Amino acid sequence: MKQPEGFFQLFISNPNLFTPGERFFYSNSGYVMLAYIIEKISEKRFDDFIHDNVLVPCSMKNSGYYQLDRLPQNTATGDIRDGVDGAYKSNIFSIPIAGSGDGGCYTCAEDMVLFWKHLLSFDLLAEGITRNLLAEHVTNGSDDSYGLGVWINQHSKNIIFVQGFDPGARFFSFHNKSNRRTLTIFTNNEYDIGSIIGDLWFALAEKTD
């Protein structure tokens, strides 16, 4: 599967979990549909649209929706545990050959610093749209609320973040709008990185003059 419509067969016939607008439930398939809509409106492939409208304006030179069989040099690949003997094996048969609107973009810590900088400088979107994107739209009683594609920490609402999980990959990128600190963590396996975040959280949330 290389295009958004290739994912449709996985969910298009499934019944709705609830009436739209009734409550919140994060949906990967919703972002696949969004990628499809972007392609139809822009008349570009989704990966090309993101490249031209996000990666290039942010100078994110080491990021992209790369195909598994065409990964750039020095790209980390994911590993998962074999269910039989517990040994690590490649995740190439557990993820799509190319990502879509629900994830699959390769990036690095340095590029995520650039992403947050340009997003919050209104280089990607107009100021009003950006503020709406980062505003709380759903509060579901957990530690985090949801904007438009961005999570907001309930304990320190200056901290916003994005996250991603795939077989053989874990990713978090936090940004503190107040002190402008960014914390980005990757793993190329299925290690629980919650403990790492806990150790670094105080430095991220620390107030500065």
Secondary structure as UniProt FT lines:
FT   HELIX           4..10
FT   TURN            11..13
FT   TURN            20..21
FT   HELIX           28..42
FT   HELIX           46..50
FT   HELIX           51..55
FT   TURN            56..59
FT   TURN            61..62
FT   HELIX           68..70
FT   TURN            73..74
FT   STRAND          79..81
FT   TURN            83..85
FT   STRAND          88..90
FT   TURN            92..94
FT   TURN            101..102
FT   HELIX           109..120
FT   TURN            121..122
FT   HELIX           127..134
FT   STRAND          138..139
FT   STRAND          144..146
FT   STRAND          151..153
FT   TURN            157..158
FT   STRAND          159..166
FT   TURN            167..168
FT   STRAND          169..176
FT   TURN            177..179
FT   STRAND          182..187
FT   HELIX           194..205
//
